[in-house]
Amino acid sequence: MMFSMPGSFVLPRRILRIFARMAMVAMSLWIAASSALADSSGFNEEPDLAITLQFPLLLKILQFDKNFSAHAGQEIVIGVVYQGRYRASARACEEMRKAARAADTERVAERHINVVAIDLERVKLKDALDSLKVDVVYVAPLRATDITTITDVTRELNITTVTGNEEYVHQGLSVGLGVWQEKPRVFVNLEASRAEGADFSSRLLSLAQVVK
């Protein structure tokens, strides 16, 4: 059967089906793109340094803080600060917890390591840090968040902050875990670390990249 078009032009049904399929594909792509822009969750976003490598490096760094053992409790509690509705953030939190479970024999100053999740979209940061007795804060990727809302609290409570995002270190977190010249690299904001009560040894600072 043939279909008439304006101007006495006719198209076979097979061609019309092809056009229809092309329109459906275009619509699907448009919907996917719109969803990605609306969510901007960075589902494929990966840290420069894999979290499986960040976790043991974080534990080693704590041993270079001369003040850490004095104020840590019977176990070392690492609070992962994240946003549950931001997929890149939630995934970083889960990967940090998996890394901790995989290394459950790890100790720092003979203390057991406990990793807890702190969803900024559900709890007040200071209340969570107090109730969970957090010793170290790991900051996952965040969106639409002023880093000072975190550092104001951690500095008040003398809690060292660590992140896999170098930019956050420039914004006021103490320690960043990343990559430089294709090798794992530690970034230290010396002023911020001192404000949070840390006293990193000269050995660590000689190996790290100190940022302002």
GIZI-V87800 format. One record per run of one state. SS is the DSSP state (alpha for helix, beta for strand, coil for the rest). FROM is the first residue (numbers start at 1). TO is the last residue. If there is no record, write none. Layout:
SS|FROM|TO  SS|FROM|TO
This chain:
coil|1|1  beta|2|5  alpha|6|8  beta|9|12  alpha|13|39  coil|40|50  alpha|51|62  coil|63|64  beta|65|65  coil|66|67  alpha|68|71  coil|72|74  beta|75|82  coil|83|86  alpha|87|102  coil|103|106  beta|107|108  coil|109|110  beta|111|119  coil|120|124  alpha|125|132  coil|133|135  beta|136|139  coil|140|147  alpha|148|157  coil|158|159  beta|160|163  coil|164|165  alpha|166|170  coil|171|174  beta|175|180  coil|181|182  beta|183|189  alpha|190|195  coil|196|199  beta|200|200  coil|201|201  alpha|202|207  coil|208|208  beta|209|211  coil|212|212
